[in-house]
């Protein structure tokens, strides 16, 4: 569990467990819990200097905001993920449907402008 890894000082394992818990809650439709866990994981990945997993966590958060219809928030998180990926040469995480998320956010924001 994340608590066990925390007690042992294994921060990367703790972050990974918290990240996976966030993904599980997202899959079950528990968006609030998923966001909290993913943000916690992001914080740990950032403190550990792990840009790959940090970018993946940011993408997952963006996808959750997009799915909830919060397109402006999703766009800001997607921009953050893109900045991390460009800086550290990280590819999008294939399971999150990054291109689909970007397309839906872009389409919704363009429609809002019209």
C-alpha positions in Angstrom: 0.0 0.0 0.0 1.0 3.6 -0.4 1.2 4.0 3.4 3.6 1.0 3.7 5.9 2.5 1.0 5.7 5.9 2.7 6.7 4.3 6.1 9.6 2.6 4.4 10.7 5.8 2.6 10.2 4.3 -0.9 8.8 7.4 -2.5 8.8 6.3 -6.1 6.9 3.1 -5.2 4.5 5.2 -3.1 3.9 7.6 -6.0 3.3 4.8 -8.4 0.7 3.2 -6.1 -1.1 6.5 -5.5 -1.1 7.1 -9.3 -2.6 3.7 -10.0 -5.2 4.2 -7.3 -6.1 7.5 -9.0 -6.5 5.7 -12.3 -8.7 3.0 -10.7 -10.9 5.7 -9.2 -11.1 7.4 -12.5 -12.2 4.2 -14.2 -14.9 3.8 -11.6 -16.2 7.3 -12.2 -15.0 8.7 -8.9 -13.5 11.8 -10.4 -13.0 13.8 -7.2 -11.0 11.0 -5.5 -9.1 10.3 -8.7 -8.1 14.0 -9.1 -6.9 14.1 -5.5 -4.8 11.0 -5.8 -3.4 12.0 -9.2 -2.4 15.4 -7.9 -0.7 13.7 -4.9 1.2 11.4 -7.3 2.1 14.4 -9.4 3.5 16.2 -6.4 5.7 13.2 -5.4 6.9 12.6 -9.0 7.8 16.3 -9.3 9.7 16.3 -6.0 11.6 13.2 -7.1 12.5 14.8 -10.4 10.6 12.2 -12.5 9.4 14.2 -15.5 8.1 11.1 -17.4 5.6 10.0 -14.7 4.8 13.7 -13.9 3.8 14.3 -17.5 1.7 11.2 -17.5 -0.1 12.3 -14.3 -0.7 15.7 -15.8 -2.2 14.1 -18.9 -4.5 11.9 -16.8 -5.7 15.0 -14.8 -6.4 16.9 -18.1 -8.3 13.9 -19.4 -10.5 13.9 -16.3 -11.2 17.6 -16.6 -12.1 17.1 -20.3 -14.4 14.2 -19.5 -16.1 16.4 -16.9 -16.7 19.1 -19.5 -14.2 21.5 -17.8 -12.5 22.3 -21.1 -10.6 25.4 -20.1 -9.0 23.6 -17.1 -8.3 20.6 -19.3 -6.6 22.9 -21.8 -4.3 24.4 -19.1 -3.3 20.9 -17.9 -2.7 19.8 -21.5 -0.4 22.8 -22.0 1.5 21.8 -18.9 1.9 18.3 -20.1 3.1 19.5 -23.4 5.7 21.7 -21.8 7.0 18.9 -19.7 7.1 16.5 -22.6 8.9 19.0 -24.9 11.5 19.8 -22.2 12.2 16.2 -21.4 11.4 14.5 -24.7 8.6 12.4 -23.3 6.0 10.8 -25.5 2.3 11.0 -24.6 1.1 8.0 -22.5 -0.7 5.8 -25.0 -3.6 4.6 -22.8 -4.9 8.1 -22.1 -6.0 8.9 -25.6 -4.0 12.1 -25.6 -4.8 13.0 -29.2 -8.5 12.4 -28.6 -8.5 14.5 -25.5 -6.7 17.4 -27.3 -9.1 17.2 -30.2 -12.2 17.3 -28.0 -10.9 20.2 -25.9 -9.9 22.1 -29.0 -13.3 21.5 -30.6 -15.2 22.5 -27.5 -13.2 25.7 -27.0 -13.5 26.7 -30.7 -17.2 26.1 -30.6 -17.5 28.3 -27.4 -15.7 31.2 -29.3 -18.1 31.0 -32.2 
